[in-house]
């Protein structure tokens, strides 16, 4: 290492890890929202609700 460079501190490593975790969380939420919208749009949620109401 050159004399002007410093080792990454624990804070920088933690900050980088935090950014990746937030990105993965955002990606997971996006997948969940798209899946929920697709199910709702295709009427699967309404069909399941009708089965549940019909069984009472």
N, CA, C and O atoms as a Tinker XYZ file with bonds, in Angstrom:
   224  protein
     1  N      0.832000   -1.179000    0.000000    73     2
     2  CA     0.000000    0.000000    0.000000    64     1     3
     3  C      0.876000    1.242000    0.000000    63     2     4     5
     4  O      1.914000    1.274000    0.662000    81     3
     5  N      0.472000    2.236000   -0.721000    73     3     6
     6  CA     1.219000    3.487000   -0.729000    64     5     7
     7  C      0.996000    4.218000    0.586000    63     6     8     9
     8  O      0.034000    3.960000    1.309000    81     7
     9  N      1.894000    5.119000    0.870000    73     7    10
    10  CA     1.815000    5.797000    2.168000    64     9    11
    11  C      0.579000    6.697000    2.274000    63    10    12    13
    12  O      0.118000    6.960000    3.385000    81    11
    13  N      0.035000    7.170000    1.160000    73    11    14
    14  CA    -1.130000    8.049000    1.195000    64    13    15
    15  C     -2.445000    7.311000    1.366000    63    14    16    17
    16  O     -3.458000    7.914000    1.720000    81    15
    17  N     -2.436000    6.002000    1.117000    73    15    18
    18  CA    -3.677000    5.232000    1.213000    64    17    19
    19  C     -3.885000    4.738000    2.635000    63    18    20    21
    20  O     -2.929000    4.460000    3.359000    81    19
    21  N     -5.121000    4.636000    3.013000    73    19    22
    22  CA    -5.415000    4.103000    4.341000    64    21    23
    23  C     -6.277000    2.855000    4.190000    63    22    24    25
    24  O     -6.978000    2.670000    3.195000    81    23
    25  N     -6.201000    2.023000    5.192000    73    23    26
    26  CA    -7.017000    0.812000    5.170000    64    25    27
    27  C     -8.483000    1.198000    5.350000    63    26    28    29
    28  O     -8.790000    2.158000    6.056000    81    27
    29  N     -9.389000    0.453000    4.715000    73    27    30
    30  CA   -10.808000    0.756000    4.939000    64    29    31
    31  C    -11.178000    0.506000    6.397000    63    30    32    33
    32  O    -10.833000   -0.527000    6.971000    81    31
    33  N    -11.860000    1.433000    6.963000    73    31    34
    34  CA   -12.260000    1.292000    8.360000    64    33    35
    35  C    -13.498000    0.415000    8.462000    63    34    36    37
    36  O    -14.136000    0.090000    7.461000    81    35
    37  N    -13.816000    0.046000    9.674000    73    35    38
    38  CA   -15.008000   -0.774000    9.887000    64    37    39
    39  C    -16.258000   -0.010000    9.447000    63    38    40    41
    40  O    -17.214000   -0.615000    8.960000    81    39
    41  N    -16.257000    1.310000    9.616000    73    39    42
    42  CA   -17.412000    2.122000    9.233000    64    41    43
    43  C    -17.646000    2.054000    7.731000    63    42    44    45
    44  O    -18.786000    1.914000    7.289000    81    43
    45  N    -16.565000    2.153000    6.931000    73    43    46
    46  CA   -16.754000    2.097000    5.476000    64    45    47
    47  C    -17.235000    0.736000    5.040000    63    46    48    49
    48  O    -18.107000    0.637000    4.176000    81    47
    49  N    -16.689000   -0.313000    5.616000    73    47    50
    50  CA   -17.155000   -1.653000    5.260000    64    49    51
    51  C    -18.620000   -1.820000    5.639000    63    50    52    53
    52  O    -19.398000   -2.387000    4.872000    81    51
    53  N    -19.000000   -1.329000    6.814000    73    51    54
    54  CA   -20.388000   -1.427000    7.256000    64    53    55
    55  C    -21.316000   -0.612000    6.374000    63    54    56    57
    56  O    -22.438000   -1.031000    6.089000    81    55
    57  N    -20.852000    0.549000    5.943000    73    55    58
    58  CA   -21.676000    1.396000    5.087000    64    57    59
    59  C    -21.887000    0.732000    3.733000    63    58    60    61
    60  O    -22.992000    0.763000    3.192000    81    59
    61  N    -20.837000    0.133000    3.185000    73    59    62
    62  CA   -20.984000   -0.547000    1.897000    64    61    63
    63  C    -21.918000   -1.738000    2.028000    63    62    64    65
    64  O    -22.756000   -1.971000    1.157000    81    63
    65  N    -21.779000   -2.484000    3.102000    73    63    66
    66  CA   -22.646000   -3.640000    3.317000    64    65    67
    67  C    -24.092000   -3.175000    3.465000    63    66    68    69
    68  O    -25.006000   -3.835000    2.970000    81    67
    69  N    -24.308000   -2.051000    4.136000    73    67    70
    70  CA   -25.655000   -1.522000    4.324000    64    69    71
    71  C    -26.310000   -1.140000    3.011000    63    70    72    73
    72  O    -27.506000   -1.364000    2.826000    81    71
    73  N    -25.541000   -0.566000    2.101000    73    71    74
    74  CA   -26.076000   -0.180000    0.797000    64    73    75
    75  C    -26.518000   -1.420000    0.035000    63    74    76    77
    76  O    -27.586000   -1.423000   -0.578000    81    75
    77  N    -25.713000   -2.464000    0.067000    73    75    78
    78  CA   -26.072000   -3.698000   -0.633000    64    77    79
    79  C    -27.319000   -4.315000   -0.013000    63    78    80    81
    80  O    -28.195000   -4.802000   -0.728000    81    79
    81  N    -27.401000   -4.296000    1.310000    73    79    82
    82  CA   -28.582000   -4.860000    1.973000    64    81    83
    83  C    -29.837000   -4.077000    1.620000    63    82    84    85
    84  O    -30.890000   -4.674000    1.395000    81    83
    85  N    -29.749000   -2.754000    1.567000    73    83    86
    86  CA   -30.914000   -1.956000    1.185000    64    85    87
    87  C    -31.298000   -2.220000   -0.267000    63    86    88    89
    88  O    -32.484000   -2.264000   -0.592000    81    87
    89  N    -30.317000   -2.395000   -1.140000    73    87    90
    90  CA   -30.616000   -2.705000   -2.536000    64    89    91
    91  C    -31.323000   -4.052000   -2.645000    63    90    92    93
    92  O    -32.300000   -4.180000   -3.384000    81    91
    93  N    -30.841000   -5.058000   -1.917000    73    91    94
    94  CA   -31.485000   -6.370000   -1.946000    64    93    95
    95  C    -32.894000   -6.304000   -1.363000    63    94    96    97
    96  O    -33.802000   -6.960000   -1.872000    81    95
    97  N    -33.084000   -5.528000   -0.314000    73    95    98
    98  CA   -34.412000   -5.364000    0.266000    64    97    99
    99  C    -35.354000   -4.699000   -0.733000    63    98   100   101
   100  O    -36.505000   -5.113000   -0.867000    81    99
   101  N    -34.875000   -3.676000   -1.432000    73    99   102
   102  CA   -35.680000   -3.009000   -2.449000    64   101   103
   103  C    -36.048000   -3.976000   -3.568000    63   102   104   105
   104  O    -37.187000   -3.986000   -4.035000    81   103
   105  N    -35.078000   -4.794000   -4.001000    73   103   106
   106  CA   -35.344000   -5.763000   -5.062000    64   105   107
   107  C    -36.379000   -6.790000   -4.612000    63   106   108   109
   108  O    -37.265000   -7.155000   -5.384000    81   107
   109  N    -36.275000   -7.255000   -3.372000    73   107   110
   110  CA   -37.237000   -8.220000   -2.845000    64   109   111
   111  C    -38.635000   -7.608000   -2.775000    63   110   112   113
   112  O    -39.613000   -8.251000   -3.157000    81   111
   113  N    -38.734000   -6.376000   -2.291000    73   111   114
   114  CA   -40.035000   -5.716000   -2.225000    64   113   115
   115  C    -40.621000   -5.499000   -3.614000    63   114   116   117
   116  O    -41.833000   -5.608000   -3.802000    81   115
   117  N    -39.780000   -5.196000   -4.575000    73   115   118
   118  CA   -40.245000   -5.019000   -5.946000    64   117   119
   119  C    -40.818000   -6.320000   -6.496000    63   118   120   121
   120  O    -41.868000   -6.317000   -7.138000    81   119
   121  N    -40.128000   -7.431000   -6.244000    73   119   122
   122  CA   -40.613000   -8.737000   -6.698000    64   121   123
   123  C    -41.946000   -9.067000   -6.038000    63   122   124   125
   124  O    -42.864000   -9.552000   -6.701000    81   123
   125  N    -42.058000   -8.808000   -4.743000    73   123   126
   126  CA   -43.310000   -9.087000   -4.026000    64   125   127
   127  C    -44.448000   -8.230000   -4.582000    63   126   128   129
   128  O    -45.556000   -8.728000   -4.782000    81   127
   129  N    -44.182000   -6.955000   -4.829000    73   127   130
   130  CA   -45.231000   -6.071000   -5.340000    64   129   131
   131  C    -45.673000   -6.470000   -6.748000    63   130   132   133
   132  O    -46.867000   -6.452000   -7.048000    81   131
   133  N    -44.733000   -6.824000   -7.603000    73   131   134
   134  CA   -45.087000   -7.238000   -8.965000    64   133   135
   135  C    -45.886000   -8.535000   -8.932000    63   134   136   137
   136  O    -46.857000   -8.687000   -9.673000    81   135
   137  N    -45.477000   -9.473000   -8.072000    73   135   138
   138  CA   -46.215000  -10.731000   -7.949000    64   137   139
   139  C    -47.624000  -10.482000   -7.434000    63   138   140   141
   140  O    -48.585000  -11.045000   -7.960000    81   139
   141  N    -47.758000   -9.644000   -6.413000    73   139   142
   142  CA   -49.080000   -9.341000   -5.860000    64   141   143
   143  C    -49.963000   -8.658000   -6.904000    63   142   144   145
   144  O    -51.146000   -8.975000   -7.024000    81   143
   145  N    -49.391000   -7.729000   -7.651000    73   143   146
   146  CA   -50.171000   -7.039000   -8.678000    64   145   147
   147  C    -50.614000   -8.015000   -9.762000    63   146   148   149
   148  O    -51.748000   -7.939000  -10.235000    81   147
   149  N    -49.744000   -8.920000  -10.156000    73   147   150
   150  CA   -50.088000   -9.902000  -11.188000    64   149   151
   151  C    -51.213000  -10.807000  -10.713000    63   150   152   153
   152  O    -52.159000  -11.068000  -11.456000    81   151
   153  N    -51.115000  -11.286000   -9.478000    73   151   154
   154  CA   -52.174000  -12.141000   -8.943000    64   153   155
   155  C    -53.495000  -11.381000   -8.854000    63   154   156   157
   156  O    -54.547000  -11.927000   -9.188000    81   155
   157  N    -53.449000  -10.146000   -8.413000    73   155   158
   158  CA   -54.660000   -9.348000   -8.293000    64   157   159
   159  C    -55.262000   -9.086000   -9.672000    63   158   160   161
   160  O    -56.474000   -9.199000   -9.854000    81   159
   161  N    -54.426000   -8.743000  -10.628000    73   159   162
   162  CA   -54.884000   -8.410000  -11.975000    64   161   163
   163  C    -55.488000   -9.628000  -12.667000    63   162   164   165
   164  O    -56.442000   -9.490000  -13.432000    81   163
   165  N    -54.954000  -10.802000  -12.413000    73   163   166
   166  CA   -55.471000  -12.021000  -13.034000    64   165   167
   167  C    -56.696000  -12.569000  -12.321000    63   166   168   169
   168  O    -57.298000  -13.532000  -12.796000    81   167
   169  N    -57.076000  -11.988000  -11.206000    73   167   170
   170  CA   -58.276000  -12.405000  -10.512000    64   169   171
   171  C    -58.087000  -13.603000   -9.613000    63   170   172   173
   172  O    -59.069000  -14.153000   -9.115000    81   171
   173  N    -56.858000  -14.025000   -9.389000    73   171   174
   174  CA   -56.624000  -15.194000   -8.540000    64   173   175
   175  C    -57.029000  -14.889000   -7.097000    63   174   176   177
   176  O    -57.568000  -15.749000   -6.401000    81   175
   177  N    -56.769000  -13.677000   -6.664000    73   175   178
   178  CA   -57.133000  -13.304000   -5.297000    64   177   179
   179  C    -58.649000  -13.358000   -5.133000    63   178   180   181
   180  O    -59.146000  -13.842000   -4.116000    81   179
   181  N    -59.387000  -12.863000   -6.129000    73   179   182
   182  CA   -60.850000  -12.897000   -6.069000    64   181   183
   183  C    -61.366000  -14.332000   -6.089000    63   182   184   185
   184  O    -62.331000  -14.655000   -5.396000    81   183
   185  N    -60.733000  -15.186000   -6.872000    73   183   186
   186  CA   -61.148000  -16.584000   -6.942000    64   185   187
   187  C    -60.949000  -17.281000   -5.601000    63   186   188   189
   188  O    -61.835000  -17.999000   -5.139000    81   187
   189  N    -59.800000  -17.075000   -4.978000    73   187   190
   190  CA   -59.529000  -17.684000   -3.669000    64   189   191
   191  C    -60.499000  -17.137000   -2.628000    63   190   192   193
   192  O    -60.987000  -17.887000   -1.783000    81   191
   193  N    -60.782000  -15.841000   -2.682000    73   191   194
   194  CA   -61.730000  -15.247000   -1.736000    64   193   195
   195  C    -63.122000  -15.840000   -1.920000    63   194   196   197
   196  O    -63.827000  -16.063000   -0.936000    81   195
   197  N    -63.528000  -16.096000   -3.148000    73   195   198
   198  CA   -64.839000  -16.705000   -3.399000    64   197   199
   199  C    -64.888000  -18.119000   -2.837000    63   198   200   201
   200  O    -65.910000  -18.520000   -2.279000    81   199
   201  N    -63.809000  -18.882000   -2.970000    73   199   202
   202  CA   -63.771000  -20.234000   -2.398000    64   201   203
   203  C    -63.883000  -20.179000   -0.880000    63   202   204   205
   204  O    -64.583000  -20.991000   -0.275000    81   203
   205  N    -63.192000  -19.221000   -0.266000    73   203   206
   206  CA   -63.221000  -19.103000    1.196000    64   205   207
   207  C    -64.623000  -18.706000    1.660000    63   206   208   209
   208  O    -65.139000  -19.264000    2.629000    81   207
   209  N    -65.237000  -17.746000    0.972000    73   207   210
   210  CA   -66.586000  -17.321000    1.350000    64   209   211
   211  C    -67.604000  -18.425000    1.088000    63   210   212   213
   212  O    -68.561000  -18.576000    1.846000    81   211
   213  N    -67.409000  -19.193000    0.030000    73   211   214
   214  CA   -68.342000  -20.266000   -0.303000    64   213   215
   215  C    -68.280000  -21.430000    0.661000    63   214   216   217
   216  O    -69.260000  -22.162000    0.803000    81   215
   217  N    -67.165000  -21.618000    1.321000    73   215   218
   218  CA   -67.017000  -22.760000    2.228000    64   217   219
   219  C    -67.611000  -22.494000    3.602000    63   218   220   221
   220  O    -67.683000  -23.406000    4.427000    81   219
   221  N    -68.034000  -21.271000    3.862000    73   219   222
   222  CA   -68.603000  -20.955000    5.187000    64   221   223
   223  C    -70.015000  -21.439000    5.291000    63   222   224
   224  O    -70.653000  -21.263000    6.329000    81   223
